[in-house]
Amino acid sequence: MGTHRRRSSRSVLLLTALSAVLPGTAHLAAGRRRVGTALVTAAVVVLGVAAIVGLRITKNDVLHLVVRPGALTMIEVLAALFALVWIALVVRSYFVVRPPGPRTGERVAGVAVVTVLCVAVAAPPVVVARYAYVQRSLITTLFPDTEVTTVNEGGKVAAKNDPWKGRQRLNTLLIASDAGPDRQGVRTDSMVVLSTDVHTGDTVMFSLPRNLSLRNAQLPPGPLAEKWPNGFTDFDGLLNAFYRAVTETPGLLQGARDRGAQGLKLMIGSILGLRIDDYVLVNLEGFQEFVDAIGGVVMNVPRRLPIGGILGNGQHVAPSGYIEAGVQRLNGFKALWFSRSRSDSDDYERMGRQRCLIGAITKQISPASMLTHFQQIAAATKSLVETDLPQGLLQPLVDLADKMRGKTDIRSVQFVPPLINTSDPNFELIRTKVKQALVPPVKKPVTNPKKPTPTPTATPTNRPGGTTTGGTAGNPSTGGATGGSGIQSVDQACALH
């Protein structure tokens, strides 16, 4: 049984505070050894298990956890229960050591301190529960809860150790939309296919110009070919109008999550000779919030770039500002204008900058930054991203993203002049270049560091779009067509190293 002796207010509050850190302290001080020992033992066991888990868990384990809605729901419930139990222990500890008939001043001080302690002990688990709720809301809102049918040629995942079911590459269409209050309909400002080897992380980006003519294109069999049997001629017949044309045609591709994006997947897949597995559509206006959420992005700005300068109707006006040249960390506003500035640039230069920006974000964003800023990222992502990536692929994609960041150099092909005549494109040549680009580069043999092998060098020249020519860098304004391959390293071209 406990003992009651008159303790000072200071000792009562001190024992209560100690019990908030190590439950059972107040019970032991009050002579309730059995309960006190049980509470101390339970607290030590919980802390020990938490320490072991903390030492053994990896970043990928954490990322696997935060993409599983079921696990996130469990975290919410457990965190809430933990907060309630801890609050109850603090309150009970105070009553155990509080002397009978406390004076009014002691009672007021006790209530105040216990309230503060309850808030303090409840704050960490409540924050964890809040983070889990926000993350679960993001996952369930953004990613469809469907069978993994867009990958694996329409088949279901059969083996746990192979979510790709034998597929060698994952082809994702990245779409940048320029929808806004000053524009009619949605026009796709940038279209890039990210093709990644699911085993090695080897990645190639294929950039398609917005002004690529589809007048002579053979549309993929099915509803699209039936709608445009003689080539796509609506809205000047350009690729950046295809999304709008599909969405404004009633009943076309009915049932798709986004009819316009599904149409682009089929059309661009036909152009490249690839099966496009899924898409990610980004609203450029919302892109600004995302870059701010990840803390900005470091870019090599090749020259002074104007901000603004062209209205939605094509009228030229004075720029509202400039992005100065040099290597710098761009905030969301400047990153947006780095990608879309065009008052004194052509579409091909802007494509080069967009490709560099995608490559920089892919390289620079880390699991740590995602976890640190994930509430801001989640809020920004909900308003700026739409995708048909299924929830079932999120855990494999975590591993794939890690391979992309750590082991590979992203290569890029742009289908622009002189490699491709955008007004009358050679689609067979495009498909040939895609096949060539997907062949992994041969690794150069390691030479003796004491006797380095001299290699010819060329004087690098800075080109619009942050691309370096000379050597093997290529030139975005010509599609990187040095040597006729059109293939270049994003890191080298954009000076990302």
C-alpha positions in Angstrom: 0.0 0.0 0.0 1.1 3.6 -0.6 2.2 5.9 2.1 0.9 9.5 2.5 3.2 12.0 4.1 3.3 15.7 3.6 5.6 16.4 0.6 6.5 19.8 -0.5 4.9 21.1 -3.7 8.3 21.1 -5.4 8.9 17.4 -4.6 5.4 16.5 -5.8 5.8 18.3 -9.1 9.4 16.9 -9.5 8.2 13.3 -9.0 5.3 13.9 -11.4 7.7 15.3 -14.0 10.1 12.4 -13.6 7.2 10.0 -14.1 6.4 11.7 -17.4 9.9 10.7 -18.5 10.1 7.3 -16.7 6.7 6.0 -15.7 6.6 4.3 -12.3 9.0 6.8 -10.6 6.1 8.4 -8.6 4.7 5.0 -7.6 8.0 3.8 -6.3 8.4 7.0 -4.3 5.0 6.5 -2.8 5.8 3.0 -1.7 3.8 1.2 -4.4 6.6 -1.0 -5.4 4.8 -3.7 -7.3 3.0 -1.2 -9.6 6.0 1.1 -9.8 8.4 -1.8 -10.8 5.9 -3.0 -13.4 5.7 0.5 -15.0 9.4 1.0 -14.9 10.1 -2.4 -16.5 7.5 -1.8 -19.2 9.0 1.6 -20.0 12.5 0.1 -20.2 11.3 -2.7 -22.5 9.5 -0.2 -24.8 12.5 2.1 -24.9 14.8 -0.9 -25.6 12.6 -2.2 -28.4 12.4 1.3 -29.9 16.2 1.7 -29.8 16.8 -1.7 -31.5 14.2 -0.9 -34.2 15.7 2.6 -34.7 19.2 1.1 -35.1 18.2 -1.6 -37.5 15.6 0.2 -39.7 16.9 1.7 -43.0 15.7 4.7 -45.0 14.1 2.4 -47.5 12.2 0.6 -44.7 10.8 3.9 -43.6 9.8 4.8 -47.2 8.2 1.4 -47.7 6.1 2.0 -44.6 4.9 5.5 -45.5 3.5 4.3 -48.9 1.2 1.7 -47.3 -2.2 3.1 -46.3 -2.9 0.2 -44.0 0.3 0.6 -42.1 -0.3 4.4 -41.9 -3.7 3.8 -40.4 -2.2 1.5 -37.8 0.4 4.1 -36.9 -2.4 6.7 -36.4 -4.3 4.4 -34.0 -1.2 3.3 -32.1 0.1 6.9 -31.8 -3.3 8.1 -30.5 -3.5 5.3 -27.9 0.1 5.9 -26.8 -0.7 9.6 -26.2 -3.8 8.7 -24.1 -2.0 6.1 -22.0 0.9 8.5 -21.4 -1.4 11.3 -20.3 -3.2 8.9 -18.0 0.1 7.9 -16.4 1.1 11.5 -15.8 -2.2 12.3 -14.2 -2.2 9.2 -12.1 1.4 9.8 -11.0 0.4 13.2 -9.7 -2.4 11.9 -7.6 -0.3 9.1 -6.2 2.3 11.5 -4.7 0.0 14.4 -4.0 -0.6 14.8 -0.2 -4.2 14.6 1.0 -6.1 17.9 1.2 -3.6 20.1 -0.8 -3.8 23.8 -0.2 -5.4 26.0 -2.9 -2.1 27.3 -4.1 -0.6 23.8 -4.3 -3.7 22.6 -6.2 -3.5 25.4 -8.8 0.2 24.9 -9.3 -0.3 21.1 -9.6 -3.1 21.4 -12.2 -1.0 23.9 -14.2 2.2 21.7 -14.2 0.2 18.5 -14.9 -1.5 20.2 -17.9 1.8 21.3 -19.3 3.3 17.8 -18.8 0.3 16.2 -20.5 0.6 18.5 -23.5 4.4 17.8 -23.7 4.1 14.0 -23.6 1.1 14.0 -26.0 2.7 16.2 -28.6 5.2 13.7 -30.2 2.6 10.9 -30.7 0.0 13.4 -31.9 2.5 14.8 -34.4 3.2 11.3 -35.6 -0.5 10.5 -35.9 -0.9 13.8 -37.9 1.9 13.0 -40.3 0.5 9.5 -40.8 -2.9 10.9 -41.6 -1.6 13.5 -44.0 0.5 10.9 -45.8 -2.3 8.4 -46.0 -4.6 11.0 -47.4 -2.0 11.8 -50.0 -1.6 8.2 -51.0 -5.3 7.4 -51.2 -6.1 10.7 -53.0 -3.3 10.7 -55.6 -2.8 7.0 -56.4 -5.6 4.7 -57.5 -6.3 1.6 -55.4 -6.4 -0.8 -58.4 -4.7 -3.9 -59.6 -1.3 -3.4 -61.1 -2.6 -3.7 -64.7 -0.8 -0.9 -66.5 2.5 -2.7 -65.9 3.3 -6.3 -66.9 1.4 -6.1 -70.1 -2.0 -6.1 -68.4 -1.3 -9.0 -66.1 -1.6 -9.2 -62.3 1.5 -9.3 -60.1 2.2 -13.0 -59.6 5.4 -13.1 -57.5 6.2 -11.1 -54.5 9.8 -10.8 -55.4 9.1 -9.5 -58.9 6.4 -6.8 -59.0 7.3 -6.1 -62.6 6.5 -9.7 -63.6 9.4 -10.0 -66.0 9.2 -6.6 -67.6 12.7 -5.0 -68.2 11.7 -1.4 -68.2 9.1 1.0 -66.7 8.0 3.7 -69.1 6.4 6.7 -67.4 5.1 9.7 -69.3 5.7 13.0 -67.5 3.3 15.8 -68.7 3.6 19.4 -67.8 0.3 21.2 -68.2 0.0 25.0 -68.8 -3.7 25.3 -68.0 -4.5 28.7 -66.5 -7.1 31.4 -66.3 -5.7 33.1 -69.4 -5.7 30.0 -71.6 -8.5 28.0 -73.3 -8.3 24.3 -72.5 -5.3 22.4 -71.4 -2.2 22.4 -73.6 0.7 20.1 -72.7 3.8 22.4 -72.4 6.3 19.5 -71.9 6.1 15.8 -72.6 9.0 13.6 -71.5 9.1 9.8 -71.2 11.2 8.4 -68.4 12.3 4.9 -69.3 14.0 3.0 -66.5 15.5 -0.4 -66.2 13.6 -1.9 -63.2 16.7 -4.0 -62.3 19.6 -1.6 -62.6 18.0 1.8 -62.5 19.5 2.7 -65.9 17.4 5.7 -67.1 16.8 7.4 -70.4 14.6 10.5 -71.0 12.9 11.0 -74.3 11.7 14.6 -74.9 9.0 15.3 -77.5 8.6 18.9 -78.7 5.2 20.5 -78.2 5.1 21.5 -81.9 5.7 18.0 -83.3 3.2 17.5 -86.2 0.9 14.5 -86.0 -0.7 15.2 -89.4 1.1 12.2 -91.0 1.2 10.1 -87.8 -0.3 6.6 -87.7 -2.5 6.7 -84.6 -2.6 3.6 -82.4 -5.3 1.0 -83.3 -8.6 1.4 -81.5 -10.7 4.5 -80.7 -7.9 7.0 -81.6 -7.4 5.5 -85.1 -11.1 5.4 -85.6 -11.5 9.1 -84.7 -8.5 10.3 -86.8 -7.9 7.6 -89.5 -5.9 10.0 -91.7 -3.7 11.6 -89.1 -4.4 14.1 -86.3 -5.4 17.5 -87.9 -7.4 19.2 -85.1 -6.0 22.4 -83.5 -3.2 22.7 -86.2 -2.3 19.0 -85.8 0.3 19.5 -83.1 1.2 17.2 -80.3 0.6 19.7 -77.5 -3.1 20.0 -78.6 -3.7 16.2 -78.6 -4.7 16.2 -74.9 -7.3 18.9 -75.4 -8.7 17.2 -78.5 -9.2 13.9 -76.7 -10.9 15.5 -73.7 -13.2 17.6 -75.9 -14.3 14.6 -77.9 -17.4 13.2 -76.0 -17.1 9.5 -75.2 -13.5 9.0 -76.5 -11.5 6.6 -74.2 -14.5 6.6 -71.8 -13.6 5.1 -68.4 -10.0 6.3 -68.3 -8.9 8.2 -65.1 -7.9 11.1 -67.4 -9.0 10.7 -71.0 -6.5 13.3 -72.3 -3.5 11.7 -70.5 -4.6 8.2 -71.6 -4.7 9.4 -75.2 -1.2 10.9 -74.9 0.1 7.6 -73.4 -1.2 5.7 -76.4 -0.1 8.4 -79.0 3.4 8.9 -77.6 3.8 5.2 -77.1 3.0 4.7 -80.8 5.5 7.5 -81.8 8.3 6.0 -79.7 7.6 2.4 -80.2 7.2 1.8 -76.5 4.4 0.7 -74.2 3.8 3.7 -71.8 2.9 2.1 -68.5 1.7 5.2 -66.6 1.6 8.9 -66.5 2.3 11.8 -64.1 0.7 15.1 -65.0 2.0 18.2 -63.3 0.3 21.6 -63.3 3.1 24.1 -63.9 1.5 26.7 -61.6 1.5 24.1 -58.8 5.0 23.1 -59.6 6.2 26.3 -57.8 4.8 25.1 -54.5 6.5 21.7 -54.9 10.0 23.1 -55.4 9.5 25.4 -52.4 8.4 22.4 -50.3 11.6 20.4 -51.1 13.8 23.5 -50.3 14.6 24.6 -53.8 16.8 23.1 -56.5 20.4 23.8 -57.5 20.7 24.7 -61.2 23.3 26.0 -63.6 21.6 28.9 -65.2 23.5 29.4 -68.5 22.5 33.0 -69.1 20.3 35.7 -67.9 16.7 34.5 -68.4 13.7 36.9 -68.5 10.7 36.3 -66.2 7.5 36.8 -68.2 7.7 38.8 -71.4 4.9 37.0 -73.3 1.2 37.1 -72.4 -1.2 34.2 -72.9 -2.3 35.6 -76.3 1.3 35.7 -77.5 1.7 39.5 -77.1 5.3 40.5 -76.1 5.7 42.8 -73.1 8.5 43.9 -70.9 9.8 41.2 -68.6 8.9 41.6 -64.9 12.4 40.4 -63.8 15.3 38.2 -64.6 17.0 35.0 -63.4 20.7 35.8 -63.3 23.3 33.4 -64.8 25.4 31.1 -62.7 25.1 28.1 -60.4 22.4 28.9 -57.7 19.6 27.4 -55.7 16.3 28.3 -57.3 13.2 28.7 -55.3 9.8 27.6 -56.7 9.1 30.8 -58.5 12.5 31.0 -60.3 12.5 27.2 -61.0 9.1 27.7 -62.7 10.4 30.5 -64.9 13.6 28.6 -65.6 11.5 26.0 -67.2 9.0 28.2 -69.0 10.9 31.4 -69.9 10.5 31.9 -73.7 10.3 35.6 -74.5 13.7 35.4 -76.2 14.1 31.6 -76.6 12.7 29.0 -78.9 10.8 25.9 -77.9 13.9 23.7 -78.2 16.0 25.7 -75.8 13.1 25.7 -73.3 12.8 21.9 -73.7 16.5 21.7 -72.8 16.0 23.7 -69.6 13.0 21.6 -68.7 15.0 18.4 -69.2 17.8 19.8 -67.0 15.3 20.7 -64.3 13.8 17.3 -64.2 17.2 15.7 -64.1 18.3 18.0 -61.2 15.2 17.3 -59.1 15.6 13.6 -59.7 19.2 13.7 -58.5 18.9 16.1 -55.7 15.7 15.1 -53.9 16.5 12.6 -51.1 14.5 10.4 -48.8 15.6 12.6 -45.9 14.3 15.8 -47.5 11.0 14.0 -48.4 10.5 12.9 -44.8 11.6 16.3 -43.4 9.2 18.3 -45.6 6.6 15.7 -46.4 3.6 17.7 -45.0 4.4 20.6 -47.3 5.2 18.3 -50.1 1.9 16.4 -49.6 -0.1 19.6 -49.6 1.6 20.9 -52.8 1.5 17.5 -54.5 -2.3 17.2 -54.1 -2.9 20.4 -56.0 -0.2 19.9 -58.7 0.0 16.2 -59.5 -2.3 13.7 -61.1 -1.3 10.1 -61.9 -2.5 6.6 -62.7 0.3 4.9 -60.9 -1.4 2.2 -58.7 -0.8 2.1 -55.0 0.5 -1.5 -55.4 3.6 -0.2 -57.2 4.7 2.4 -54.6 7.0 0.1 -52.6 8.8 -1.2 -55.7 9.1 2.4 -57.0 10.8 3.4 -53.7 13.6 0.8 -54.5 13.7 1.8 -58.1 14.1 5.5 -57.3 17.0 4.7 -55.0 18.7 2.8 -57.8 18.1 5.8 -60.1 19.7 8.2 -57.6 22.7 6.2 -56.6 24.0 4.1 -59.5 23.2 5.6 -62.9 23.7 8.6 -65.1 20.5 9.7 -66.8 20.8 10.0 -70.6 18.5 12.1 -72.8 17.3 12.2 -76.4 15.4 15.2 -77.8 13.5 14.7 -81.0 14.1 18.2 -82.4 15.8 19.7 -85.5 18.1 18.9 -87.2 17.7 15.3 -85.9 13.9 15.5 -86.5 11.9 17.9 -88.7 9.0 18.7 -86.4 6.7 19.8 -89.2 7.2 16.5 -91.1 8.7 14.1 -88.6 10.3 10.8 -89.6 8.6 8.5 -87.1 10.6 5.5 -88.2 13.8 7.4 -87.4 12.4 8.3 -84.0 11.7 4.7 -83.1 15.2 3.7 -84.3 16.8 6.3 -82.0 14.7 5.1 -79.1 16.1 1.5 -79.6 19.6 2.8 -79.8 19.3 4.9 -76.6 17.9 2.0 -74.6 21.1 0.0 -75.1 23.1 0.5 -71.8 26.4 2.4 -72.3 29.5 0.3 -72.3 31.5 1.0 -69.1 35.0 2.2 -69.9 37.9 0.1 -68.4 39.6 1.5 -65.4 43.0 2.8 -66.3 46.1 2.8 -64.1 45.8 6.0 -61.9 49.6 6.3 -62.0 49.6 6.4 -65.7 46.4 8.1 -66.9 45.5 7.6 -70.5 45.4 11.0 -72.3 42.1 11.7 -73.9 41.3 14.3 -76.5 39.2 17.2 -75.2 37.3 20.0 -76.8 36.7 23.4 -75.4 33.3 23.5 -73.8 30.9 26.1 -75.0 27.9 27.1 -73.0 24.7 26.9 -75.0 21.1 28.0 -74.2 19.3 25.6 -71.9 22.3 24.9 -69.6 23.8 22.4 -72.0 27.6 22.1 -72.7 28.8 21.1 -76.1 32.2 19.8 -77.0 33.3 16.3 -76.0 30.1 14.3 -75.6 27.7 16.8 -74.1 25.5 17.5 -77.1 23.4 20.6 -77.8 19.7 20.9 -76.9 19.0 23.3 -79.6 19.9 20.6 -82.2 18.5 17.7 -80.3 22.0 16.8 -79.0 22.6 15.4 -82.4 26.4 15.5 -82.3 27.6 12.5 -84.2 24.1 11.8 -85.3 23.1 9.9 -82.2 20.9 12.5 -80.4 21.9 10.8 -77.1 23.5 12.8 -74.3 24.2 12.7 -70.6 21.8 15.0 -68.6 24.5 15.4 -65.9 27.1 16.5 -68.4 24.8 18.6 -70.6 23.3 20.5 -67.7 26.5 20.7 -65.6 24.7 18.9 -62.7 28.0 17.4 -61.3 
